[in-house]
Amino acid sequence: MSGMVLAGVGLTMIAGMMSGNCMLPMKFARRWKWENVWLVFSLVSLLVLPWTLAFSLVTRLLDVYRLVPASVMVAPLLFGAGWGVAQILFGITVRRLGMGVGYAIVVGLGAVLGTLVPLFLGQRTVVSSAALIEILAGVVVMGLGIVLTACGGQVHEHAGRSATPILTKQQGYIAAVLLAVLCGVMAPMVNFAFAFGQGLSAAAMQLGNTPVAAAYAVWPVALFGRLIPNVAYSVYLLQKNKSWTAFGASGPDVLWASLMGVLWMGAVGIYGVSSVYLGALGTSIGWGLFQIFMIMTATMSGVLTGEWKNASRRAVSLLSVGMVGLVGATVLLALGSQ
């Protein structure tokens, strides 16, 4: 395995660790409601930081946007908006189906599609048959690992309680599953925004930027699409719940919300850099690795903070096998990137 690939995998691991823990500061917010935190988080991560990083790292950034036709910006902008909608749908899905089922469908589909769509639509001609087999095997193992990890969480969540489904068919269970599938299809759109927004990166390189720096030209456009639905939903909840007044007593809560934004945008920015190191397949294999490390980090954080302290043997076994599967998928995807 080449040094560039190892560096790409290492950077993706760092990105996954940051993303896996980016929601952790929300637990420490005491005075703000969810919508207060989410509005500040969205503004920091989707508006302030992407533009700050782009202006700092990309030479002649505004000339880049003037150089490309408007059609080049349409795909990342629309994919970013679709991803923003998917985030809102994810919360609804988890409430209706439970964390285990909802997580398995949404994250599983998002990880698989986010890896395969850029591969087959933009990178198929640069991958050998042997590498393709390794990548597809890695995707299958990744999907199984995600499902088993989610099932372990579901078993643990319902331990000691009557295992009644959250929804019966009469309550719209089938509709909830279909909503989860829709959310899973839309979930990887942030990666589509980056993968199909490489025209912006190419324009930046034409103006003398390095490939690493040029990657940051994509994010202000792609993430602005996500900003719109997230801010709109937050404002809707602020109006509905009359929680605007909570901003008057922000205290440390504004710092926790801002830290969420720093961790999340930092993860996304590092993922963009790692995709450059991973080569021509960076936006497909890199996405799979990013999802794997994010899930593993979030799971291990739960273990270390005592969430699995009294878990049943069955739940721990499912979690362990799932994690082993994710490690195996990491190896297969990394081998396929060479």
ZAKEFI-160363 format. One record per residue: residue in three letters; x, y negated, z negated of N, C-alpha, C in turn. Coordinates in pm, whole numbers, padded with zeros to 5 digits, always signed. Atoms other than C-alpha are relative to their C-alpha. Example, Ala and Ser with C-alpha at 12.3 -4.5 7.8 and 13.67 -1.06 7.14 Angstrom:
ala+00089+00119+00000+01230+00450-00780+00090-00120+00000;ser-00082+00119+00006+01367+00106-00714-00077-00109-00073;
***
This chain:
met+00085+00119+00000+00000+00000+00000+00089-00124+00000;ser-00086+00117-00015+00150-00334+00108-00014-00097-00116;gly+00004+00099+00107+00235-00617-00128-00115-00097+00015;met+00112+00093-00024-00028-00841+00036-00131+00061-00049;val+00123-00067+00042-00302-00585-00025-00006+00009-00152;leu-00003-00007+00146-00191-00534-00386-00031-00137-00062;ala+00028+00135+00050-00195-00911-00438-00148-00032+00016;gly+00142+00024-00024-00544-00926-00283-00087+00073-00100;val+00076-00078+00098-00673-00649-00510+00013-00063-00138;gly-00021+00064+00131-00517-00819-00813-00079-00128-00015;leu+00078+00124+00005-00676-01154-00728-00150+00030-00008;thr+00141-00037+00006-01011-00986-00670-00037+00048-00140;met+00025-00045+00137-00980-00823-01012-00017-00120-00093;ile+00013+00121+00082-00924-01164-01172-00133-00069+00026;ala+00127+00061-00036-01222-01303-00980-00117+00076-00061;gly+00107-00082+00058-01440-01012-01092-00010-00016-00150;met+00000+00019+00145-01336-01058-01454-00063-00134-00036;met+00058+00131+00028-01426-01427-01442-00150+00000+00027;ser+00142-00004-00034-01758-01362-01270-00078+00087-00098;gly+00067-00089+00094-01842-01075-01505-00026-00064-00134;asn+00016+00067+00130-01806-01308-01804-00057-00141+00011;cys+00039+00140-00016-01941-01631-01654-00131-00034-00071;met+00126+00026+00070-02281-01592-01822+00015+00009-00152;leu-00022-00018+00144-02129-01518-02163-00016-00130-00080;pro+00017+00123+00079-02113-01887-02275-00145-00038-00027;met+00141+00032+00022-02493-01908-02243-00048+00049-00135;lys+00040-00055+00128-02520-01697-02558+00026-00099-00115;phe-00038+00092+00108-02365-01982-02759-00076-00132+00006;ala+00082+00122-00008-02607-02254-02643-00110+00008-00104;arg+00092-00005+00113-02822-02341-02945-00122-00091+00018;arg+00110+00096-00007-03037-02644-02860-00068-00002+00136;trp+00056+00004-00134-03088-02618-02489-00080+00125+00033;lys+00071-00114-00057-03340-02396-02316+00074+00047+00125;trp-00067-00058-00117-03250-02178-02020+00010-00101+00113;glu+00001+00091-00114-03348-02442-01765+00097-00117-00018;asn-00099+00105+00024-03129-02709-01932+00140+00049+00034;val-00131-00059-00027-02828-02482-01921+00019+00023+00149;trp-00013-00038-00140-02900-02366-01567+00016-00121+00091;leu-00014+00120-00083-02933-02718-01426+00143-00050-00004;val-00139+00047+00012-02594-02827-01562+00096+00099+00064;phe-00083-00104-00061-02437-02496-01463-00003-00009+00153;ser+00015+00008-00146-02573-02532-01108+00071-00122+00056;leu-00063+00122-00049-02454-02891-01067+00152+00010-00007;val-00146-00013+00015-02104-02810-01198+00057+00099+00101;ser-00057-00108-00081-02054-02485-01007-00028-00014+00148;leu+00041+00003-00140-02233-02568-00681+00021-00136+00066;leu-00017+00134-00058-02169-02940-00635+00133-00063-00040;val-00119+00073+00046-01895-03092-00850+00129+00075+00034;leu-00125-00074-00017-01631-02817-00841+00032+00035+00146;pro-00034-00031-00140-01663-02704-00475+00057-00120+00075;trp-00048+00119-00069-01620-03061-00350+00133-00047-00057;thr-00127+00039+00062-01343-03137-00602+00114+00085+00052;leu-00105-00091-00048-01145-02829-00500+00028-00022+00148;ala-00019+00018-00144-01205-02887-00129+00077-00128+00031;phe-00070+00126-00024-01096-03251-00141+00145+00009-00048;ser-00135-00011+00057-00791-03155-00351+00091+00089+00085;leu-00082-00103-00064-00675-02859-00141-00002-00003+00152;val+00013-00002-00146-00794-02916+00216+00038-00137+00056;thr-00042+00124-00064-00611-03181+00417-00103-00042+00106;arg+00095+00057-00096-00847-03406+00617-00131+00077+00001;leu+00123-00080+00014-01156-03231+00486-00114-00057+00084;leu+00111+00060-00074-01404-03477+00634+00021+00010+00151;asp-00028-00019-00142-01229-03449+00971-00036+00143+00043;val+00038-00138-00030-01286-03073+00952-00150+00007+00032;tyr+00144-00004-00020-01661-03125+00920-00043-00080+00124;arg+00031+00075-00122-01657-03382+01200+00042+00077+00125;leu-00055-00073-00114-01458-03148+01424-00093+00111+00048;val+00083-00115-00039-01699-02854+01418-00140-00046+00040;pro+00140+00032-00032-02043-02861+01584-00091+00034-00116;ala+00094-00022+00111-02344-02868+01352-00041+00146-00010;ser+00043-00140+00001-02430-02511+01455+00092+00088-00084;val-00095-00078+00081-02117-02385+01275-00038-00004-00147;met+00038+00015+00141-02258-02514+00946-00135+00065-00033;val+00135-00050+00024-02606-02366+00991+00002+00133-00074;ala-00001-00133+00060-02520-02005+00905+00039-00003-00148;pro-00033+00001+00143-02333-02070+00576-00102-00075-00085;leu+00099+00076+00076-02594-02327+00470-00125+00084-00025;leu+00121-00080+00015-02891-02095+00534+00024+00124-00086;phe-00032-00116+00083-02720-01790+00385+00014-00042-00147;gly-00011+00049+00137-02635-01996+00077-00135-00025-00063;ala+00135+00024+00051-02999-02102+00041-00070+00132-00030;gly+00060-00131+00024-03114-01741+00076+00053+00065-00126;trp-00059-00056+00121-02872-01638-00196-00054-00069-00125;gly+00058+00071+00113-03008-01910-00424-00138+00053-00034;val+00132-00059+00022-03359-01770-00377+00014+00139-00063;ala-00021-00135+00053-03226-01420-00448+00029-00003-00150;gln-00029+00011+00143-03094-01535-00786-00127-00017-00083;ile+00128+00020+00070-03439-01655-00888-00081+00128-00001;leu+00075-00125-00010-03599-01333-00763+00059+00108-00090;phe-00064-00101+00085-03344-01129-00960-00055-00006-00142;gly+00057+00014+00135-03472-01270-01289-00141+00056-00008;ile+00137-00053-00003-03831-01187-01190+00002+00151+00008;thr-00010-00145-00020-03729-00837-01079+00035+00072-00130;val-00043-00063+00125-03552-00755-01405-00112-00002-00104;arg+00111+00008+00095-03850-00877-01609-00109+00104+00033;arg+00109-00088-00041-04090-00657-01409+00040+00147+00002;leu-00043-00139-00013-03879-00341-01362+00090+00046-00113;gly-00098-00038+00101-03636-00349-01652+00141-00014+00057;met-00138+00025-00041-03260-00400-01643+00057+00115+00081;gly-00059-00116-00066-03170-00045-01538-00041+00013+00145;val+00052-00018-00135-03394-00005-01234+00027-00124+00085;gly-00020+00124-00076-03378-00370-01128+00146-00020+00036;tyr-00143+00018-00023-03000-00386-01163+00051+00097+00106;ala-00046-00101-00094-02946-00060-00973-00041-00035+00143;ile+00048+00032-00135-03160-00170-00678+00067-00125+00055;val-00047+00130-00049-03049-00532-00653+00152+00000+00018;val-00146+00005-00008-02678-00501-00732+00052+00108+00094;gly-00042-00108-00090-02646-00166-00552-00014-00040+00145;leu+00022+00044-00139-02801-00297-00230+00091-00117+00036;gly-00083+00117-00027-02615-00627-00259+00145+00037+00024;ala-00139-00041-00015-02279-00456-00299+00021+00075+00131;val-00013-00081-00121-02337-00209-00014-00015-00086+00126;leu+00023+00083-00119-02481-00458+00236+00106-00108+00016;gly-00102+00104-00006-02231-00728+00145+00133+00052+00051;thr-00121-00062-00052-01953-00483+00234-00016+00041+00146;leu+00017-00060-00133-02101-00321+00545-00037-00099+00109;val+00045+00092-00105-02266-00613+00727+00117-00076+00063;pro-00115+00066-00066-01946-00820+00778+00091+00099+00072;leu-00086-00101-00061-01760-00497+00857-00047+00035+00141;phe+00052-00047-00129-01988-00386+01141-00033-00114+00096;leu+00036+00110-00089-02089-00728+01274+00120-00085+00042;gly-00111+00088-00035-01753-00902+01270+00137+00064+00001;gln-00134-00055+00018-01469-00662+01194+00017+00142+00053;arg-00006-00140-00042-01548-00325+01353+00116+00026+00097;thr-00103-00021-00102-01299-00374+01636+00141+00003-00058;val-00136+00005+00056-01004-00422+01398+00024+00109-00104;val-00016-00106+00098-01058-00117+01179+00011+00135+00071;ser-00019-00131-00061-00932+00230+01268-00105+00098-00050;ser+00098-00102+00040-01147+00542+01247+00032+00056-00138;ala-00039-00053+00131-00947+00673+00950-00034-00099-00111;ala+00031+00101+00101-00983+00345+00761-00149-00014-00019;leu+00146+00011+00011-01353+00332+00841-00057+00110-00087;ile+00046-00112+00083-01403+00675+00684+00029-00028-00147;glu-00035+00034+00138-01220+00562+00369-00092-00109-00055;ile+00086+00110+00046-01427+00244+00351-00142+00050-00025;leu+00136-00052+00018-01758+00425+00401-00009+00093-00121;ala-00002-00085+00118-01661+00684+00140+00004-00085-00127;gly-00007+00091+00115-01571+00400-00097-00134-00066-00028;val+00131+00063+00017-01909+00235-00035-00099+00098-00064;val+00090-00101+00058-02096+00561-00111+00031+00021-00148;val-00039-00021+00140-01897+00618-00431-00033-00123-00083;met+00034+00125+00071-01945+00252-00528-00149-00003-00031;gly+00144+00000+00022-02322+00281-00483-00041+00096-00110;leu+00032-00099+00104-02336+00597-00695+00048-00049-00137;gly-00052+00051+00127-02118+00437-00962-00089-00108-00058;ile+00089+00106+00047-02346+00132-00980-00130+00058-00054;val+00126-00060+00043-02659+00347-01005+00016+00073-00133;leu-00023-00073+00125-02511+00570-01278+00024-00095-00117;thr-00024+00099+00105-02387+00270-01476-00131-00065-00043;ala+00130+00060+00031-02732+00110-01452-00091+00097-00074;cys+00083-00101+00068-02901+00436-01554+00046+00017-00145;gly-00049-00007+00136-02674+00457-01858-00051-00116-00084;gly+00054+00116+00070-02780+00106-01953-00148+00014-00027;gln+00143-00019+00019-03146+00196-01906-00028+00098-00113;val+00018-00099+00107-03118+00504-02128+00033-00061-00135;his-00039+00064+00126-02937+00303-02394-00103-00103-00044;glu+00097+00105+00032-03191+00021-02374-00127+00058-00062;his+00124-00060+00048-03482+00257-02437+00022+00106-00110;ala-00028-00098+00106-03310+00472-02700-00079-00035-00126;gly+00076+00020+00123-03529+00517-03003-00135-00063+00020;arg+00130+00058-00027-03831+00369-02831-00074+00091+00094;ser+00078-00080-00094-04111+00527-02638+00031-00047+00140;ala-00044+00035-00135-03998+00538-02279-00119-00024+00092;thr+00113+00035-00085-04300+00372-02126+00047-00093+00109;pro-00042+00090-00108-04257+00209-01787-00049-00140-00023;ile+00038+00139+00017-04266-00166-01782-00125-00031+00080;leu+00116+00022-00083-04521-00157-01503-00060+00132+00043;thr+00065-00113-00063-04775+00097-01396-00029-00037+00144;lys+00031+00030-00139-04879+00128-01033-00110-00104+00009;gln+00109+00095-00002-05193-00064-01116+00050-00142-00027;gln-00054+00132+00031-04983-00350-01246+00093-00052+00109;gly-00081+00046-00111-04792-00370-00921+00142+00053+00000;tyr-00135-00057+00005-04496-00135-00970+00062+00007+00139;ile-00052-00012-00136-04461-00069-00599+00038-00138+00054;ala-00029+00137-00044-04477-00443-00528+00129-00050-00066;ala-00121+00042+00070-04206-00499-00791+00124+00065+00061;val-00112-00068-00065-03981-00238-00627+00033-00064+00134;leu-00021+00066-00129-04032-00400-00287+00066-00137-00020;leu-00062+00128+00031-03944-00736-00443+00148+00019-00033;ala-00138-00030+00034-03626-00580-00584+00082+00030+00125;val-00069-00030-00126-03535-00447-00239+00027-00128+00077;leu-00018+00129-00068-03590-00792-00087+00112-00079-00066;cys-00104+00071+00074-03372-00942-00359+00137+00061+00028;gly-00126-00068-00029-03103-00679-00296+00052-00032+00138;val-00040+00036-00136-03103-00761+00075+00055-00142+00005;met-00042+00140-00001-03063-01132+00000+00120-00027-00092;ala-00104+00024+00100-02815-01093-00287+00140-00021+00058;pro-00137+00021-00051-02498-01063-00072+00013-00117+00096;met-00005+00108-00098-02583-01372+00130+00109-00102-00030;val-00114+00088+00029-02313-01569-00053+00123+00049+00075;asn-00112-00054-00077-02064-01333+00110-00021-00021+00149;phe+00028+00027-00140-02239-01368+00445+00031-00147+00032;ala-00027+00143-00020-02214-01746+00403+00149-00024+00019;phe-00146+00015-00011-01838-01714+00354+00052+00069+00125;ala-00050-00078-00114-01784-01444+00617-00035-00065+00133;phe+00045+00058-00126-01989-01617+00888+00018-00152+00003;gly-00035+00141+00000-01864-01961+00792+00148-00022+00026;gln-00144+00009-00023-01507-01888+00899+00036-00098+00111;gly-00026+00106-00098-01546-02139+01183+00051-00126-00069;leu-00047+00114+00079-01498-02407+00915+00145+00021-00042;ser-00137-00031+00040-01185-02232+00792+00095-00012+00120;ala-00083+00009-00120-01052-02205+01148+00027-00146+00038;ala-00018+00142-00031-01111-02577+01204+00099-00065-00096;ala-00094+00054+00098-00924-02656+00883+00143+00040+00035;met-00134-00045-00037-00627-02449+01001+00050-00075+00124;gln-00039+00080-00117-00628-02639+01332+00056-00135-00040;leu-00046+00130+00047-00571-02954+01130+00121+00013-00094;gly-00125-00016+00071-00264-02806+00963-00009+00063-00137;asn+00013-00065+00130-00405-02633+00654+00043+00146+00006;thr-00032-00142+00009-00280-02294+00540-00129+00081-00008;pro+00121-00082+00011-00527-02000+00554-00061-00002-00140;val+00051+00001+00137-00554-02005+00173-00074-00130-00029;ala+00064+00129+00023-00632-02377+00157-00125-00016+00086;ala+00113+00015-00093-00863-02358+00459-00125+00070-00049;ala+00116-00073+00051-01088-02109+00281-00091-00090-00084;tyr+00078+00088+00087-01198-02386+00044-00088-00097+00078;ala+00086+00087-00081-01352-02580+00334-00140+00059+00018;val+00129-00067-00021-01634-02323+00352-00094-00024-00117;trp+00085-00005+00119-01759-02345-00006-00092-00120-00019;pro+00095+00110+00019-01906-02700-00019-00127+00014+00082;val+00117-00018-00087-02135-02615+00273-00082+00120-00046;ala+00071-00121+00038-02220-02260+00166-00073-00015-00133;leu+00059+00009+00134-02287-02347-00197-00104-00110-00010;phe+00106+00101+00000-02494-02654-00117-00135+00065+00031;gly+00123-00073-00028-02750-02413+00028-00057+00065-00124;arg+00045-00062+00124-02767-02234-00305-00045-00105-00102;leu+00031+00106+00096-02779-02561-00499-00148-00041+00007;ile+00136+00053-00018-03116-02665-00354-00105+00083-00075;pro+00103-00075+00073-03336-02373-00479+00026+00008-00150;asn-00029-00010+00143-03154-02352-00814-00036-00128-00074;val+00036+00127+00063-03193-02722-00894-00151-00017+00001;ala+00146+00013-00009-03554-02718-00772-00070+00085-00106;tyr+00062-00089+00100-03640-02421-00997+00024-00051-00142;ser-00031+00054+00133-03464-02575-01297-00087-00121-00032;val+00083+00118+00021-03648-02905-01252-00146+00038-00021;tyr+00137-00049+00018-03977-02718-01217-00022+00049-00144;leu+00013-00050+00137-03918-02543-01551+00014-00112-00103;leu-00015+00114+00091-03802-02864-01716-00130-00079-00011;gln+00129+00068+00001-04129-03027-01615-00107+00085-00069;lys+00102-00089+00054-04342-02727-01704+00011+00016-00151;asn-00023-00025+00143-04185-02668-02046+00028-00127-00080;lys-00027+00129+00066-04130-03038-02120+00131+00004-00080;ser-00128-00018+00069-03769-02962-02205+00106-00101+00041;trp-00096+00105-00035-03607-03276-02060+00062-00062-00126;thr-00048+00067+00121-03577-03414-02413+00117+00072-00065;ala-00111-00075+00059-03332-03138-02506+00135-00056+00043;phe-00126+00058-00045-03066-03319-02303+00048-00110-00095;gly-00039+00104+00095-03071-03592-02568+00076+00053-00119;ala-00073-00063+00112-02931-03346-02823+00090+00109+00055;ser-00080-00100-00071-02676-03175-02603+00105+00065-00088;gly-00106-00056+00085-02387-03137-02848+00094+00087+00082;pro-00092-00087-00073-02162-02848-02747-00066+00077+00114;asp+00068-00078-00104-02429-02698-02520+00043-00042+00140;val-00044+00047-00132-02316-02915-02229+00137+00060+00034;leu-00131-00061-00024-01966-02773-02272-00014+00147+00038;trp+00022-00141-00035-02094-02413-02267-00053+00014+00141;ala+00056-00006-00136-02298-02479-01952+00108-00033+00103;ser-00107+00037-00093-01998-02647-01788+00103+00112+00011;leu-00094-00112-00003-01772-02356-01886-00052+00112+00089;met+00060-00097-00090-02015-02122-01711+00031-00036+00145;gly-00027+00045-00136-01973-02331-01398+00145+00016+00040;val-00143-00013-00028-01593-02332-01424+00036+00146+00026;leu-00029-00143-00018-01579-01953-01464-00056+00051+00131;trp+00062-00052-00121-01821-01890-01181+00068-00053+00126;met-00064+00056-00119-01668-02131-00928+00144+00045+00010;gly-00136-00053-00002-01323-02017-01030+00004+00139+00059;ala+00009-00135-00054-01426-01660-00954-00021-00001+00150;val+00030+00008-00143-01569-01753-00615+00121-00052+00078;gly-00117+00055-00067-01266-01962-00523+00112+00102+00011;ile-00106-00101-00002-01023-01685-00616-00038+00115+00093;tyr+00044-00102-00094-01234-01433-00425+00030-00044+00144;gly-00030+00051-00134-01199-01654-00116+00148+00014+00033;val-00144-00015-00022-00821-01654-00157+00037+00147+00016;ser-00031-00143-00007-00812-01277-00214-00038+00057+00136;ser+00041-00051-00131-00999-01221+00113+00105-00029+00106;val-00108+00031-00093-00710-01390+00294+00112+00103-00016;tyr-00106-00097+00027-00457-01157+00129-00038+00140+00046;leu+00045-00134-00041-00669-00852+00213-00006+00015+00152;gly-00011-00010-00145-00638-00933+00583-00133-00012+00072;ala+00116+00013-00088-00892-00896+00861-00128+00053-00062;leu+00118-00060+00064-01126-00689+00642-00030-00063-00135;gly+00010+00060+00134-01107-00927+00348-00141-00029-00045;thr+00135+00038+00042-01470-01042+00352-00094+00119-00011;ser+00082-00120+00021-01602-00685+00359+00053+00080-00119;ile-00061-00075+00110-01364-00486+00140+00012-00087-00125;gly-00014+00090+00115-01301-00788-00081-00129-00013-00077;trp+00129+00012+00068-01671-00821-00155-00030+00125-00083;gly+00022-00123+00076-01698-00455-00257+00084+00003-00127;leu-00088+00001+00117-01399-00488-00488-00044-00105-00102;phe+00047+00108+00087-01533-00816-00628-00119+00048-00082;gln+00118-00051+00071-01865-00649-00718+00039+00107-00102;ile-00043-00106+00090-01690-00348-00872+00063-00059-00126;phe-00069+00057+00116-01465-00555-01097-00095-00085-00085;met+00098+00078+00075-01753-00783-01193-00085+00091-00088;ile+00083-00094+00077-01969-00488-01302+00080+00063-00112;met-00083-00063+00102-01684-00320-01487+00030-00097-00113;thr-00030+00101+00103-01597-00643-01670-00122-00027-00087;ala+00121+00026+00077-01956-00715-01769-00033+00117-00092;thr+00028-00119+00081-01997-00356-01892+00096+00010-00117;met-00099-00010+00107-01672-00355-02090-00018-00110-00104;ser+00028+00107+00096-01762-00690-02245-00113+00041-00095;gly+00108-00052+00084-02083-00529-02368+00049+00103-00099;val-00055-00103+00090-01888-00237-02512+00082-00065-00111;leu-00088+00064+00098-01633-00461-02685-00076-00087-00101;thr+00078+00084+00093-01902-00685-02837-00102+00082-00081;gly+00082-00087+00084-02077-00383-02993-00136+00036+00054;glu+00132-00030-00055-02375-00350-02757-00023+00151+00015;trp+00011-00145-00019-02301+00024-02713+00038+00077-00127;lys-00048-00061+00124-02218+00092-03076-00078+00125-00039;asn+00084-00113+00041-02512+00326-03142-00063+00070+00121;ala+00054-00061-00122-02561+00451-02788-00001+00152-00010;ser+00009-00146-00001-02668+00811-02731+00110+00059+00086;arg-00103-00068-00078-02431+01068-02585-00034-00002+00150;arg+00041+00001-00140-02635+01080-02264+00028-00135+00065;ala-00024+00134-00055-02615+00703-02217+00149-00023+00023;val-00145+00019-00013-02239+00701-02278+00055+00084+00114;ser-00047-00088-00108-02190+00994-02040-00031-00060+00137;leu+00037+00064-00127-02381+00820-01760+00088-00121+00027;leu-00084+00118-00015-02187+00500-01821+00143+00039+00038;ser-00138-00042-00025-01853+00682-01824+00019+00053+00142;val-00009-00054-00136-01919+00873-01502-00013-00113+00102;gly+00016+00113-00090-02039+00554-01338+00127-00083+00010;met-00123+00079-00001-01724+00368-01439+00112+00073+00074;val-00100-00079-00074-01505+00651-01310-00026-00011+00149;gly+00035+00015-00140-01694+00630-00983+00043-00135+00055;leu-00040+00132-00044-01626+00257-00962+00152-00010+00017;val-00145-00003-00014-01255+00318-01019+00038+00073+00129;gly-00027-00074-00124-01256+00579-00741-00033-00081+00123;ala+00038+00085-00114-01436+00339-00510+00104-00109+00024;thr-00104+00102-00013-01171+00076-00581+00119+00055+00079;val-00113-00062-00070-00898+00314-00465-00031+00020+00148;leu+00038-00028-00139-01085+00414-00149-00008-00129+00082;leu+00012+00128-00072-01166+00054-00051+00137-00064+00022;ala-00134+00057-00014-00809-00059-00116+00079+00074+00108;leu-00067-00077-00103-00674+00225+00100-00053-00036+00139;gly+00060+00034-00128-00918+00132+00376+00040-00135+00052;ser-00036+00135-00043-00790-00225+00386+00136-00007+00066;gln-00136+00003-00058-00442-00124+00507-00003+00011+00151;
***
